[in-house]
Amino acid sequence: MAQLLVRDLDEKLVQKLKRRAAENGVSCEEEHRRILRDVLTQKGPKPSFKEHLLAMPDVGEDWMFDRNDPRVKRPESRPVSFED
């Protein structure tokens, strides 16, 4: 296996790496490997926010999701009873 030495890292970045590693229950070195692996093995560039929105299916008109629009039919709420 190859080794990689990274110098002159900002201390805040190192602290973030240590926190992230602790949250994931691994060493800083393992977390660093995971980050590099995840970023460098991605297939192609990530879609932009615009591309992400355009890829979403069209499921209705905007007014259909407005809770205050009188055209939106909501099911009537029923009182909850905890009695048998």
PyMOL commands that set and color helices and strands:
alter all, ss='L'
color gray80, all
select helices_A, chain A and resi 11-23+28-40+49-54+62-65
alter helices_A, ss='H'
color red, helices_A
deselect
rebuild
show_as cartoon
